[in-house]
Amino acid sequence: MAAVVISDLLGVSQQELAQGLERLYHPLILIALVFLACSAAAVVEQSRPVLILPTGAVGALGFCGLYAGELIGLSERFTPVIGGAIVGALGRVVALRLGAPQLVVAVPAMMFMLPGLMVFRGMYQLAIENTTASMIGGLFELFNALIIIMAIAAGIVLGDVIMRPFTTALKSNERSRSRRR
């Protein structure tokens, strides 16, 4: 909040938070940034070092699918299914080849799709502006964010399920840990 007040005193123009943002950078720059962000998320989640760069690559390829969906005109509610399916499918193959559970790769690789700004805009409209139309708009933003989160989860599970027949030769360690008595 202090940054908002200071920037206002300095005369910096403020972005209207209730409106969506446009992509400002070239897609190749965005792909590189997603690669770095997913790799950093893998580091933060304490993945084994051998998994860090493949996790970034899976995230970057998932972003390519998400971006391709946007380019062909799919809605913001459906494009996360495409990105999630790519992350789920590639996450399964990469993780099993490197001896890790699928979620170790898929979770940091999908973080770029989370609708954090949409949740913030919805909460902002609910809390700051006191008109009925603004509150309805805020609830609509929050509902859209919920739909996007569900689409991401569904896409990751879809990708994982699609790749299961192709990864039967790889040893899945997700269910191999049995209890020893």
N, C-alpha and C positions, 0 to 999 in steps of 0.2 A: 504494500500500500504506500510505503514511503517513496518507492520509485515512481509511482503514479503521480504523487503530489509534487515531487521534485521535477519530474519531466514536464508537468503542467506549468510550474513556475518558470522553467527555462523556455517555454514556448514550443515544446515538441508536440507535433500533432499526434493525436491518439487514434489508434485503430478502433473502429466500432466492434466491440467484442461480440455483439449479438449476430454479426454477419459472418459468413464463411470466408475462408482465405483461398486465394488462388496459388497455384504452384509458381514460384518465382524463379526456380533454377532449372537448368538443362537436365534432362532425364539421366544423363551419365553422371552428373554431379550428385544427383539424388541417389542413384544406385551405389555410388562410392560411400556416401554418407550412411546409407542403410547398412552396408557391409561393415563399416566401422562401428555403428551403433549396436548391431547384433553381436559382433565380436566382443565389444565392451560388455554387453549384457552377459555373455558367456563367461567372461572373466569375473564379473561381479557375482555370478551364481556359482563360482568356483568349479567350473568344468575343468576336466583334465586339459592340459595344454595342447594335446593333439587334436582336441575337439574345437578349439577356438576359431581357427580359420575356416574349417568346414561349416561351422554354424553361421559365420558371416556370409559365406557363399550361399547357403540355403536361404538365408534371409534376403539376400540380394536377388536371388532368382524368384523368390516369392513376391518381392516388390515388383519385379518385371511383369509377373502375371497380373498383379493388381493394377499396375499402370496400363497394361495392354487392355484390360477390361474397361478402364476409364476411357481410353482412346476410342474404343469401338462403341462407346455410349451406354454401357451398363450402369445401373444405378449405384449409388454409394452403399446401398444395402446388399447388393449382390457381389460386387467386386471382392469383398473380403473372403467370400467362399472360394473364389479362384485362387487368391493368394494363400489362403489357409490350406487348400488342397495340395498346392505345390509344396508348401512347407511341410505338411504332414507326410506326403509321399517321399520327398527327398530326405526329410528328417529320419524317416524309418530306415531307408537304405543306408544313409551315411552313418547313423548311429549303430546299426547292427554290424556294419563292416568294421567299425572301430571299437566294437565291444561295449557299447553303452545302451541304455534304454532310449527309446525314441523321444521321450519327453525332454531328455537332457539337451537335445539339439533343437527340438520343435519350440520349446517355451521361449528361449532367448531369440530365436529366429522369427517369432511372430509378434514381438513387441512393437514393431513399427506400425502395425495395423490397429493398435488399440486407439479408441476414439476419445482420448483424454481431453482434447480441446472442445469436443462436442459436449462432453459432460460438464466441463467448466462453463461453456456458454449457456447451457440449460440451467445450471445452478445460479449463474449470474442473472439471468432473466427472472428466475423465481425470487431471488433475494433482493436485488437492487431496484428493479423497476416495479412499481406498484399498480400497474394496470392489469385488467383482466386479460387483455390480448397478449400482454407480455408474459403473464403466468402460463397461459395456454401454450404460447410459443416455447417457453422453457420446458414444460412437460413434454411437448412434441420432440424437442431436442434430446431430452433424456430417454424417451422411448426409442428414438432412432439409434442412440448410442447402445441401448440394450439389444436392439435387433442386430447391430453390427457385431457386438460381442458374441452373440449366439451364432452368427454367421461364421465368425472366425473359428469358434469351437467346432461347429459342424464341418467346416472345410478341412480342418486338421484331422478330425476323425475319418472323414471321407477319404482323404489321401492315404491315411494309415491303412484303412480297410482295403482300398484298391491295391496297395502294394503288398499285402500279406501273401497272396499266392506266388508272387515273384521273389519273395525273400524267405521261402521255406528252407532253402539250403543254408542260409545264414543262421547261426545259432542265436536264438532269441533268449536273452538272459532276463527277460521281464518276468517270466513265470518259473524259472529254474531254481530259484532259491526256496527249497523246501525246508521245513523245520526238522531239525535233528534232535532226537530225544536221547 
